[in-house]
Each structure stands twice: as C-alpha cells, then as structure tokens.
Amino acid sequence: MTVKEVVLGFIGTFFLLSVLATQIPGIMILIVFAIPVFVLLLSQCKCEECREGYGIFLQNLDFRTGKCLSCSQKNKKQSGMEKQK
C-alpha cells in the first residue's frame, strides 16, 4: 500500500466511524482502536521504486515526490546531470 492509500483510508474510516458514533456512542471505542492500526499500516509502507521502508514516523519519506529520500536524491542528481548536458 502507498502512503496516499493509507491516509485516504484513514480519513474515510475515521469519517464513517464519526458519523456512526453520533447515532451509536459505543462506536467511539472503535476509533480508539483504528488509530494504532493505521499507524501500523503507515509503518509498513515502502518506496515503490526500491521497496525501502519509510520508517514508523515516515522519516525517510520525501513528501514532495512520494518516494524515499535515497530515490529522491538519485532523481535530483539525474535531473541535474540532464540539465547540464
């Protein structure tokens, strides 16, 4: 799964559970359990190019490109070399 899919899934799930919790207050407990599940899913996300993990706090993720920092640096170097030619 990509980070985008996990974040969109979290937003959708959180919204649905919030709407249901207005009708059935016991559903609020599911929100408490849903948050750690999505944190675990985020920690399992990997770069699409090199399959390197982003880390539990997404410290290796370049938010501009959606790739890991090493792939992002490689792409910057390659684009810099092409501009020099």
C-alpha positions in Angstrom: 0.0 0.0 0.0 1.1 3.5 -0.7 1.1 6.3 1.9 -1.6 8.0 0.0 -3.9 5.0 0.1 -3.4 4.5 3.8 -4.1 8.2 4.6 -7.2 8.3 2.4 -8.4 5.0 4.0 -7.8 6.5 7.5 -9.8 9.7 6.5 -12.7 7.6 5.1 -12.7 5.2 8.1 -12.5 8.0 10.6 -15.3 9.9 8.9 -17.6 6.9 8.7 -16.9 5.9 12.4 -17.5 9.5 13.4 -20.9 9.6 11.6 -21.9 6.3 13.2 -20.8 7.4 16.6 -23.3 10.2 16.5 -26.0 7.5 16.4 -24.4 4.8 18.4 -22.0 6.2 21.1 -20.4 2.8 21.6 -18.7 3.0 18.2 -16.3 5.6 19.6 -14.3 2.8 21.1 -13.6 1.6 17.5 -12.0 5.0 16.7 -9.5 4.4 19.6 -8.5 1.1 18.1 -8.5 2.3 14.5 -5.7 4.9 15.0 -3.0 2.3 16.0 -4.0 0.1 13.1 -3.4 2.9 10.6 -0.1 3.9 12.3 1.0 0.3 11.9 -0.1 0.3 8.2 1.9 3.6 7.7 5.0 2.0 9.2 4.6 -0.9 6.7 4.6 1.3 3.6 7.5 1.0 1.3 9.0 3.0 -1.6 7.6 2.0 -4.9 11.0 2.0 -6.7 13.4 0.4 -4.3 11.0 -1.2 -1.7 12.8 0.5 1.2 10.7 1.2 4.2 9.9 4.8 5.2 10.2 4.1 9.0 7.5 4.2 11.6 7.5 8.0 11.7 7.9 8.4 7.9 11.3 10.0 8.5 12.6 8.5 5.2 9.7 9.8 3.1 10.1 12.8 0.7 6.6 14.3 0.8 7.2 16.3 -2.5 7.9 13.2 -4.5 6.3 10.4 -2.5 9.5 8.4 -2.7 12.1 7.5 -0.1 14.9 10.0 0.5 17.6 8.0 -1.4 15.4 7.6 -4.5 14.5 11.3 -4.4 18.2 12.2 -4.1 19.0 9.9 -7.1 16.3 11.6 -9.2 17.6 15.1 -8.3 21.2 14.1 -9.3 19.9 12.6 -12.6 17.8 15.6 -13.4 20.8 17.9 -12.6 23.1 15.9 -14.9 20.5 16.2 -17.7 20.2 19.9 -17.3 24.0 20.3 -17.6 24.0 18.5 -20.9 
